[in-house]
């Protein structure tokens, strides 16, 4: 099983930067698959992310849809902080993605 990790690299994920973060995620995934081998699982590392709103949840959902169109790659979230967990739960992302410690 091939697992790849992509770090968000932002302190917040909200309406002000959701499109930029989505572009970062999709570009990183495209670079991984450029050789023709998509990873079996992509883990999005939320370490350092102190705030996320519904636009951030939508960003993660859009990334999930993006990778689903091109492969059967599973998506998980790592380092979900107590500050971001409520948004993840309100957006029901905890039902779609595996949340790793």
N, C-alpha and C positions, 0 to 999 in steps of 0.2 A: 504494500500500500504506500503510495506516494502522498506525503502531506506537505503542503506549502503554507507559509505564514506571511501575511501582509499586515504591517502595522499601519494604523490610522495616521499617526504622526501629527495629531492636532490636540489641542487642549479642550476643544469643544466641537461638537458636531451638531450644527443647527442650520437654520435657514440661510445664514450668512455665508456658509462654506460647504454646504451639502453637495453642490454640483462639482466643486473642486475636489472634494474627497472621493466622490463617485468616479471622477475622471482618473484619479490616482489608483483606485482599486481596479478599475477596468484595464487601465494601461499595464499595471503590474501583472494582472492575470494574463493579458495578451502576450506579454513578454515570456511568461512561463510556458505558454502553449505554442510559442512560435516554432518550436522544434517538432511540433506535431504530437506531443504527448501532454495532455492535460493531467494535472494531479488528481488523485482520487478524492482528496479533501483539501479545501482551502480554509485556513483558520485566520480570521480577522482579529488582530490583537488590539484590544481597546485600552491597553495599559496607558496611563497618563491622561485618558479622556475623563475630564471632570464634569462635563455637562453634555447632555444630549436631549434634543427635543423631538417632536414628531417628524420634523423634516429629516433629522438624522436617522430615525427609524425607517423612513421612506427610502433614504439613501441605501441602507443595508438591504432593504427589500428589493430595490432596483438592481443592486449588485447581484443578489441571489438570482433574480430573473435573467440577468445578463449571462451568468455562467451556466444557467440551466439551458439556455438556447444553444450553447455551443458544446456542451459536454454533459456528462452525468456526474459532475463533481459535486460533492457534498460541501456544505458551508457550516462552519462552527464559529463561535465567538469566544475569545479568551480574555481573561483579565477584566471581567465585567465588574465595575466598581459599584458600591452601594449607591453612589450618586446617579449612575446610569441605569441600574437595574429596574427602577420603577417605569421608566420610559419603555424599556425593552418589553416589560410585562404588559404595559398598557397597549402597546402596538402588537401584542401577541407574538412577538418574534421568538419568545422562548418556546413556542409550539412548533416553529419552523426549523430553528437552528439548535444545535447542541451547544450548551453553555459550559465551557471548560473553566476550571478554577484559575 
